[in-house]
Amino acid sequence: MSEPINTPTPAPAPEPTPEKTFTQAEVDAMIGKRLAKAMKGMPSEEELTAYRTWQAGQAGEKERWDKLTGERDTLAGKLNAAEAERDQLKRELYLAQKGLTGEEAEFIAFKAGKMVDDKKTFEQAVDDLTADRKKTTFDWTAPVGGGKPKTGENDVMNALIRGALK
């Protein structure tokens, strides 16, 4: 005889759980909690307005700062130019007081300018260059004696040489 084969009986299908329904108040509460969580750390509308006002003020400050910096640079350049001109005039005055004029003054000023450093001023350099210079000068081209200039070839050459040496 044959024994009946045990066939498992299929398990009954679970009953579907009914969908949960929420009331409007519960939905509003959940959305409120999520919004509060998302908004945590976010600035308020007043804070945003204050920030935007501050940011606009900063742009104006940068423009003002740039304008002041440009004016400062312009004025610094003008000051440097004025100081250089003042120094040049002081040097020319010093050379004139020493009795130097014309090309001689230019040459002495050039040489003295090259000698200026931390230890030697322009005035000291001029004094060094003119130390052996005669204090009095005499115009050798002036006529001597009878008041008539000599017109000989040697006299003319001598007068030219003496004029070049003064």
C-alpha positions as CSV (number, residue, x, y, z in Angstrom):
1,M,0.0,0.0,0.0
2,S,1.1,3.1,-0.6
3,E,1.5,5.7,1.8
4,P,0.2,9.1,1.1
5,I,2.8,11.5,0.2
6,N,2.9,14.4,2.5
7,T,2.5,17.5,0.4
8,P,3.0,20.6,2.3
9,T,0.0,22.8,2.3
10,P,0.7,26.2,1.0
11,A,0.8,28.9,3.7
12,P,-2.0,31.3,3.4
13,A,-1.0,34.6,1.8
14,P,-0.5,37.3,4.3
15,E,-3.2,39.7,4.4
16,P,-2.2,43.0,2.9
17,T,-1.8,45.6,5.6
18,P,-4.0,48.5,5.0
19,E,-2.3,51.7,3.9
20,K,-1.8,54.1,6.7
21,T,-3.6,57.3,6.3
22,F,-2.7,60.5,7.9
23,T,-4.8,63.4,9.0
24,Q,-3.9,66.9,7.7
25,A,-2.7,67.9,11.1
26,E,-0.2,64.9,11.1
27,V,1.0,65.8,7.6
28,D,1.5,69.4,8.6
29,A,3.4,68.3,11.7
30,M,5.7,66.1,9.7
31,I,6.4,68.8,7.1
32,G,7.0,71.3,9.8
33,K,9.6,69.0,11.4
34,R,11.4,68.4,8.1
35,L,11.4,72.1,7.3
36,A,12.7,73.0,10.8
37,K,15.5,70.4,10.3
38,A,16.3,71.7,6.8
39,M,16.2,75.4,7.9
40,K,18.5,74.7,10.9
41,G,21.6,76.9,10.3
42,M,20.0,78.9,7.6
43,P,19.9,82.7,8.2
44,S,16.6,84.4,8.8
45,E,15.2,87.0,6.3
46,E,16.4,89.8,8.5
47,E,19.9,88.4,8.6
48,L,19.9,88.0,4.8
49,T,18.8,91.6,4.4
50,A,21.6,92.8,6.8
51,Y,24.2,90.8,4.9
52,R,23.1,92.2,1.6
53,T,23.3,95.7,3.0
54,W,26.8,95.0,4.4
55,Q,27.9,93.5,1.1
56,A,26.8,96.6,-0.9
57,G,28.6,98.8,1.6
58,Q,31.8,96.7,1.1
59,A,31.7,97.3,-2.6
60,G,31.4,101.0,-2.0
61,E,34.3,100.8,0.4
62,K,36.5,99.0,-2.1
63,E,35.8,101.6,-4.7
64,R,36.6,104.4,-2.2
65,W,39.8,102.5,-1.1
66,D,40.9,102.1,-4.8
67,K,40.2,105.8,-5.4
68,L,42.2,106.9,-2.4
69,T,45.1,104.5,-3.3
70,G,45.2,106.0,-6.8
71,E,45.3,109.5,-5.5
72,R,48.0,108.6,-3.0
73,D,50.2,107.1,-5.8
74,T,49.6,110.2,-8.0
75,L,50.5,112.6,-5.2
76,A,53.5,110.5,-4.2
77,G,54.8,110.8,-7.8
78,K,54.2,114.6,-7.8
79,L,56.0,114.8,-4.4
80,N,59.0,112.9,-5.8
81,A,59.2,115.2,-8.8
82,A,58.9,118.3,-6.7
83,E,61.7,117.0,-4.3
84,A,63.9,116.3,-7.3
85,E,63.4,119.7,-8.7
86,R,64.0,121.3,-5.3
87,D,67.3,119.4,-5.0
88,Q,68.3,120.4,-8.5
89,L,67.7,124.1,-7.7
90,K,69.6,123.8,-4.4
91,R,72.6,122.3,-6.3
92,E,72.4,125.1,-8.9
93,L,72.3,127.7,-6.2
94,Y,75.3,126.2,-4.4
95,L,77.3,126.1,-7.7
96,A,76.3,129.8,-8.4
97,Q,77.4,130.8,-4.9
98,K,80.8,129.1,-5.6
99,G,81.1,131.3,-8.7
100,L,80.6,128.5,-11.2
101,T,78.6,129.2,-14.3
102,G,77.9,127.8,-17.7
103,E,79.6,124.6,-18.9
104,E,82.0,124.6,-16.0
105,A,79.1,124.5,-13.5
106,E,77.4,121.7,-15.5
107,F,80.7,119.7,-15.6
108,I,81.3,120.2,-11.9
109,A,77.7,119.3,-11.1
110,F,77.9,116.1,-13.2
111,K,81.2,115.0,-11.6
112,A,79.9,115.9,-8.1
113,G,76.7,113.9,-8.7
114,K,78.8,110.8,-9.4
115,M,80.7,111.3,-6.2
116,V,77.6,111.5,-4.0
117,D,77.1,108.6,-1.7
118,D,76.1,107.8,1.9
119,K,79.3,109.5,3.3
120,K,79.6,112.4,0.9
121,T,77.1,115.1,0.1
122,F,76.8,117.1,-3.1
123,E,78.2,120.1,-1.4
124,Q,81.2,118.2,-0.1
125,A,81.9,116.8,-3.6
126,V,81.7,120.2,-5.2
127,D,84.1,121.5,-2.5
128,D,86.5,118.7,-3.2
129,L,86.4,119.3,-7.0
130,T,86.9,123.1,-6.6
131,A,89.5,123.0,-3.8
132,D,92.4,123.8,-6.0
133,R,90.5,126.4,-8.1
134,K,91.7,129.9,-7.9
135,K,89.6,132.2,-5.9
136,T,89.9,135.1,-8.3
137,T,89.7,134.9,-12.0
138,F,91.2,137.2,-14.5
139,D,90.0,137.6,-18.1
140,W,93.2,137.0,-20.1
141,T,91.6,138.1,-23.3
142,A,91.3,141.7,-22.1
143,P,93.7,144.1,-23.8
144,V,96.8,144.9,-21.9
145,G,98.7,148.1,-21.9
146,G,97.8,150.7,-24.4
147,G,94.2,149.6,-24.7
148,K,94.6,148.2,-28.2
149,P,94.1,144.5,-28.6
150,K,97.0,142.7,-30.2
151,T,96.1,141.3,-33.6
152,G,99.1,139.2,-34.4
153,E,98.7,135.6,-35.2
154,N,100.4,134.5,-32.0
155,D,98.4,136.9,-29.9
156,V,95.1,135.7,-31.3
157,M,96.1,132.0,-30.6
158,N,97.2,132.9,-27.1
159,A,94.0,134.7,-26.4
160,L,92.0,131.7,-27.6
161,I,94.0,129.3,-25.4
162,R,93.6,131.5,-22.4
163,G,89.9,131.9,-23.0
164,A,89.5,128.1,-23.2
165,L,91.4,127.7,-19.9
166,K,89.2,130.0,-17.8
